[in-house]
């Protein structure tokens, strides 16, 4: 019988994710709380604590109203519930756009108070200076281009990007700019497949698709969407479970048992 001590579990690092460009596809999901994060941790390369939590967990219509403290609270929970995935936390709207200095203060606060390994921010070429500023000061940045939910009011809603081919050069420039600025990966959201595939071939950092293309270097989905907790998930979601009906059936069965006094039974009573 071996007496060698078990090797400690080590979290995946930013360089390890960056090195997956063109290799084995990168697996990612969102998570907002410790118990789901502990499950996802066994299978995902990185977990995103996305500002989508505003809509998924708090009933907001968009992500624009999510405050920094809420991201930090959920980020802490996810870090506590995990051991091996890289944890990336979204910078919410209004915490990084004004200036690189503002972005650094808020990104440093997120990393110090959550223990996460990187932050994510939305925007392409316009955010390149800020990305470079953060990276040079020791903050790993994941970029996010294409459909950027924090800009939904400007975009006129959640609209697929790249349907007109004459818009492609701007999207390509956004991806090149964030890569050259030092982002270690970039999320491509809501983007037509041929454009996402073209960008993936053009840049040297991994592309993470969400409603983009299987040609991307990895994929991410909102956990609640793929688990079937959303009655009307986006077109790009493959639903792998049906938890909404399972939860409703369980709650109904519990309510029925309480009302007819069949719960608790002898098995649930202390004597």
C-alpha positions as CSV (number, residue, x, y, z in Angstrom):
1,X,0.0,0.0,0.0
2,X,1.4,3.4,-1.1
3,X,2.4,5.8,1.7
4,X,3.0,8.7,-0.7
5,X,0.9,11.8,0.3
6,X,-1.8,12.8,-2.1
7,X,-0.7,15.6,-4.5
8,X,-2.4,18.9,-3.6
9,X,-5.0,20.2,-5.9
10,X,-3.9,23.3,-7.7
11,X,-6.0,25.9,-9.4
12,X,-5.7,26.4,-13.1
13,X,-3.8,29.6,-13.9
14,X,-4.1,32.3,-16.4
15,X,-1.0,31.1,-18.4
16,X,-2.5,27.6,-18.5
17,X,-5.7,28.9,-20.0
18,X,-3.9,31.1,-22.5
19,X,-1.7,28.2,-23.6
20,X,-4.8,26.2,-24.7
21,X,-5.1,28.4,-27.8
22,X,-5.8,26.0,-30.7
23,X,-5.6,22.9,-28.4
24,X,-8.2,21.0,-26.3
25,X,-11.4,23.1,-26.1
26,X,-11.7,25.2,-22.9
27,X,-14.8,24.4,-20.8
28,X,-16.5,27.2,-18.8
29,X,-19.8,27.9,-17.1
30,X,-21.0,30.7,-14.9
31,X,-21.7,30.2,-11.2
32,X,-22.8,32.5,-8.5
33,X,-22.9,30.5,-5.3
34,X,-20.7,28.0,-3.5
35,X,-22.8,24.8,-3.9
36,X,-23.2,25.0,-7.7
37,X,-19.6,26.2,-8.1
38,X,-18.4,23.0,-6.2
39,X,-20.1,20.9,-8.9
40,X,-18.9,22.9,-11.9
41,X,-15.4,23.0,-10.4
42,X,-14.9,19.3,-11.2
43,X,-15.4,19.8,-14.9
44,X,-14.7,23.4,-15.9
45,X,-11.4,25.0,-16.7
46,X,-12.6,28.4,-15.5
47,X,-15.7,29.6,-13.8
48,X,-17.1,33.0,-14.6
49,X,-18.9,34.9,-11.8
50,X,-20.9,36.9,-14.4
51,X,-22.8,40.1,-13.9
52,X,-25.6,38.0,-15.5
53,X,-26.3,37.2,-11.8
54,X,-28.3,40.4,-11.8
55,X,-30.8,39.0,-14.2
56,X,-30.6,35.3,-13.2
57,X,-30.7,35.7,-9.4
58,X,-32.0,39.1,-8.7
59,X,-34.7,39.7,-11.3
60,X,-33.1,42.7,-13.1
61,X,-34.0,43.4,-16.7
62,X,-30.4,44.0,-17.7
63,X,-26.9,43.7,-16.2
64,X,-26.5,47.5,-16.0
65,X,-27.8,47.8,-12.4
66,X,-25.4,45.3,-10.8
67,X,-23.3,46.9,-8.1
68,X,-19.6,46.1,-7.4
69,X,-20.3,44.9,-3.9
70,X,-22.8,42.3,-5.2
71,X,-20.2,40.9,-7.6
72,X,-17.7,40.7,-4.7
73,X,-20.2,38.9,-2.5
74,X,-20.9,36.3,-5.1
75,X,-17.3,36.1,-6.1
76,X,-16.3,35.2,-2.6
77,X,-18.9,32.4,-2.5
78,X,-17.7,30.8,-5.7
79,X,-14.0,31.0,-4.6
80,X,-14.9,29.3,-1.3
81,X,-16.8,26.5,-3.1
82,X,-14.0,25.6,-5.5
83,X,-10.5,24.2,-5.6
84,X,-9.2,23.8,-9.1
85,X,-10.9,26.0,-11.7
86,X,-9.6,29.5,-12.5
87,X,-12.2,32.0,-11.1
88,X,-12.9,35.1,-13.2
89,X,-15.2,37.9,-11.9
90,X,-17.0,40.3,-14.1
91,X,-16.4,44.0,-13.6
92,X,-19.9,45.6,-13.5
93,X,-21.1,48.6,-15.5
94,X,-19.7,51.9,-14.3
95,X,-16.6,50.4,-12.5
96,X,-14.0,50.6,-15.3
97,X,-15.1,52.8,-18.2
98,X,-14.2,56.2,-16.9
99,X,-10.4,55.8,-16.7
100,X,-7.7,53.2,-16.4
101,X,-7.0,54.4,-12.8
102,X,-10.7,53.9,-11.8
103,X,-10.6,50.4,-13.5
104,X,-7.4,49.5,-11.5
105,X,-8.9,50.5,-8.2
106,X,-12.0,48.5,-8.7
107,X,-10.2,45.5,-10.3
108,X,-7.8,45.4,-7.4
109,X,-10.7,45.5,-4.9
110,X,-12.4,42.6,-6.6
111,X,-9.2,40.5,-6.6
112,X,-8.2,41.3,-3.1
113,X,-11.7,40.7,-1.6
114,X,-12.7,37.6,-3.5
115,X,-9.4,35.8,-4.1
116,X,-10.3,35.3,-7.8
117,X,-7.6,34.8,-10.4
118,X,-8.7,37.4,-13.1
119,X,-11.4,39.9,-14.0
120,X,-13.4,40.3,-17.2
121,X,-14.5,43.6,-18.8
122,X,-16.6,44.4,-21.8
123,X,-15.5,46.4,-24.8
124,X,-13.0,46.1,-27.7
125,X,-10.6,48.7,-29.1
126,X,-12.0,51.4,-26.8
127,X,-10.9,49.4,-23.8
128,X,-7.5,48.4,-25.0
129,X,-5.7,51.2,-23.1
130,X,-7.4,50.1,-19.9
131,X,-6.6,46.4,-20.4
132,X,-3.0,47.2,-21.0
133,X,-2.9,49.4,-17.9
134,X,-4.4,46.6,-15.7
135,X,-2.2,43.9,-17.1
136,X,1.0,45.9,-16.6
137,X,0.0,46.3,-13.0
138,X,-0.5,42.6,-12.3
139,X,-4.2,42.2,-13.0
140,X,-5.1,39.4,-15.5
141,X,-7.9,40.5,-17.9
142,X,-10.4,38.5,-20.0
143,X,-11.9,40.7,-22.6
144,X,-15.5,40.5,-24.0
145,X,-16.5,41.7,-27.5
146,X,-19.4,41.2,-29.9
147,X,-22.7,41.4,-28.1
148,X,-21.8,43.3,-24.9
149,X,-24.8,43.2,-22.5
150,X,-23.8,46.2,-20.6
151,X,-24.2,48.2,-23.8
152,X,-27.6,46.8,-24.6
153,X,-29.3,50.2,-24.3
154,X,-27.0,51.6,-26.9
155,X,-27.3,48.5,-29.1
156,X,-31.1,48.6,-28.9
157,X,-31.3,45.3,-27.1
158,X,-29.6,41.9,-27.3
159,X,-28.9,41.7,-31.0
160,X,-26.8,39.3,-32.9
161,X,-23.6,40.9,-34.1
162,X,-22.0,40.6,-37.6
163,X,-25.1,39.9,-39.7
164,X,-24.0,42.6,-42.1
165,X,-20.5,41.7,-43.5
166,X,-19.5,45.3,-43.7
167,X,-19.4,45.4,-39.9
168,X,-16.9,42.6,-39.7
169,X,-13.7,44.8,-39.8
170,X,-14.8,46.7,-36.7
171,X,-15.3,43.4,-34.8
172,X,-12.0,42.0,-36.0
173,X,-10.2,45.2,-34.9
174,X,-11.8,44.9,-31.5
175,X,-10.5,41.4,-31.1
176,X,-7.0,42.3,-32.3
177,X,-6.9,45.3,-30.0
178,X,-7.7,43.5,-26.8
179,X,-5.3,40.7,-27.7
180,X,-2.4,43.2,-28.4
181,X,-3.3,45.0,-25.1
182,X,-2.6,41.9,-23.1
183,X,-5.9,40.2,-22.5
184,X,-5.3,36.4,-22.0
185,X,-8.6,35.4,-23.6
186,X,-11.7,37.0,-25.1
187,X,-15.3,36.1,-24.9
188,X,-17.1,36.4,-28.3
189,X,-20.9,36.7,-27.6
190,X,-23.9,36.7,-29.9
191,X,-21.8,36.7,-33.1
192,X,-22.5,35.0,-36.5
193,X,-20.5,31.8,-36.9
194,X,-18.2,32.8,-39.9
195,X,-17.1,36.0,-38.2
196,X,-16.3,34.2,-34.9
197,X,-14.4,31.5,-36.8
198,X,-12.4,34.2,-38.7
199,X,-11.5,36.1,-35.5
200,X,-10.4,32.8,-33.8
201,X,-7.9,32.2,-36.6
202,X,-6.7,35.8,-36.6
203,X,-5.7,36.3,-32.9
204,X,-3.2,34.6,-30.7
205,X,-5.3,34.3,-27.6
206,X,-8.2,31.9,-26.9
207,X,-11.7,32.8,-28.0
208,X,-14.5,31.7,-25.7
209,X,-17.8,31.5,-27.5
210,X,-21.3,32.1,-26.2
211,X,-23.6,32.1,-29.2
212,X,-20.6,32.3,-31.5
213,X,-19.1,29.3,-33.1
214,X,-17.8,25.8,-32.4
215,X,-14.6,27.0,-34.1
216,X,-13.9,29.1,-30.9
217,X,-11.2,27.8,-28.6
218,X,-13.7,27.3,-25.8
219,X,-17.3,27.7,-24.8
220,X,-19.3,29.2,-21.9
221,X,-23.0,29.2,-21.0
222,X,-25.0,30.5,-18.1
223,X,-25.4,27.5,-15.8
224,X,-29.1,28.2,-15.1
225,X,-29.8,28.3,-18.8
226,X,-28.2,25.0,-19.6
227,X,-29.9,23.4,-16.6
228,X,-33.3,24.3,-17.8
229,X,-34.1,26.9,-15.1
230,X,-35.1,29.4,-17.8
231,X,-38.3,28.9,-19.7
232,X,-37.1,31.0,-22.6
233,X,-33.4,30.5,-23.0
234,X,-31.5,32.2,-25.8
235,X,-31.3,30.4,-29.2
236,X,-27.6,29.5,-28.6
237,X,-28.3,27.5,-25.4
238,X,-28.4,23.7,-25.5
239,X,-30.5,22.7,-22.5
240,X,-28.9,19.7,-20.7
241,X,-31.4,19.4,-17.8
242,X,-35.0,20.2,-16.8
243,X,-34.5,21.5,-13.2
244,X,-37.4,24.0,-13.4
245,X,-40.0,21.3,-13.6
246,X,-38.2,19.1,-11.1
247,X,-38.0,21.9,-8.6
248,X,-41.6,22.8,-9.1
249,X,-42.8,19.2,-8.7
250,X,-40.7,18.8,-5.5
251,X,-42.1,22.1,-4.0
252,X,-45.7,21.1,-4.9
253,X,-45.2,17.6,-3.4
254,X,-43.9,19.2,-0.2
255,X,-46.8,21.7,0.0
256,X,-49.3,18.9,-0.5
257,X,-47.7,16.8,2.3
258,X,-47.7,19.7,4.7
259,X,-51.3,20.4,4.0
260,X,-52.5,16.8,4.5
261,X,-50.2,16.4,7.5
262,X,-48.3,13.5,5.9
263,X,-45.0,15.4,6.5
264,X,-43.2,15.1,8.8
265,X,-43.5,11.4,9.3
266,X,-42.0,9.3,12.1
267,X,-38.7,9.2,10.2
268,X,-38.4,13.0,10.5
269,X,-39.4,13.4,14.1
270,X,-37.1,13.4,17.2
271,X,-38.2,11.1,20.1
